[in-house]
Amino acid sequence: VQLQASGGGLVQAGGSLRLSCVVSGTNVGFSVMGWYRQAPGKQRELVASIFGGGMTNYADSVRGRFTISRDNAKNTVYLQMNSLKPEDTGVYYCARGSPPTWGQGTLVTVSS
């Protein structure tokens, strides 16, 4: 299984970004997929997850601002991030399953 994340960048507070994670070697429609982030000096934390049946779950800090989704035909998982805050800054990783299989991260920097 390989996961390739992209879409990070520098954005001002209040702005939006969409992260993408292209997956190969498994079908995202039948997998538990998640987005994690790791802020400088902090532990990696789960931000959002989507289950095989389509149910989603979010960390309290992002609920209402972030949306996780997937495109089964493209075997891709997305994280739409709106109303970004400086505290959302970090390296974002997509992952499959538990324990997670990790992709490489993509850096998100939110300036105040």
N, C-alpha and C positions, 0 to 999 in steps of 0.2 A: 504494500500500500504506500502510495506517495501522495503528498499534499503540497500544493504550491500556492502560497498566499501572495496577494498583491493588493495594491490600492492605498497603501499608507502614504503619508505626506505631512506637510506643514499646513495648518489651517488656523484661522483666528477663532477665538471663543465665539460660540453661537453658530459656527459653520457646520458643514456636513461633509462626510466622507462615506464611501462605500467600499468595503473590503470584499475581495473575492478569494475563494479557495477552490482551485481545480483539483479534483481527486482522481487518481487512477488506481486500479487494482481492486476496487470494491465499488459497490453501488450505494451512493449517498442516500437513496430512497429507503434502503433497508438498514441503515446504520444510524447510530447515535453520533451526531456531529456537534462539535462545540467550538466556540471562540473563547480564548483565554487572553489575558494580558498580564504583562509584568512591568510595573513601574520601577524606576530607578531605586535600588535599595530595598525593594519590597518583594514578597513572594508572588509567584504566579497565581492568578485567581481566575476562576471561571466567570465569564461575562454573560454568555448566552449559550443555550443548547437547543437542539431540535431532534426530536425522536422519530423513529420510523413511521409512526402514525400521524406525524405532523404536529404533535404537541410541542410547545416551546416553553422555555423557562429562562428567567433573567435574574441577574443579580439586582438587588434593591437599588444599587447606585445608578443603574442604567435603565431600569424599567420605565417605559413611557418615552424614552429617547432613542433607544436602539431597537432594531428589528432584525432577527435572524430569519433567513429563508433559504430555500434550495431550489435548484432547477435540475430535476432528475435527468432530463434529456442531455443537458450539458455536464452532468455529474459535478455540479459546482454548488458551493454553499456561500451565501453572502451575509455580510453584516452591514446593514444600513445604520449609520450613526448620525443622528441629528442633535442640534443644540449642544454641541460639544463644549466641554469645560476643560480648563487647564489640567484638572485632576484626571482626565481621561488619557493623558499622555502616557505612552508606554509602547512596548513591543507587543504586538498582537499576533497570536498564534492560532491556527486552526488545528483541530485534533479530531481523531475518530476513536470512539469507544472508551472503555474504562477497564484497566488503566489506559491512558491515552496513547495513541500513536501520533507523534508530533510532525507537523510540517515546519518549514522555516518561518521565522517571524517577519512581520512587516512593521516598520516604525511609524507611529502616529504621534505627532507633536502638535499640541494645541497651545497657541500663544494667547496671553491675556491682553 
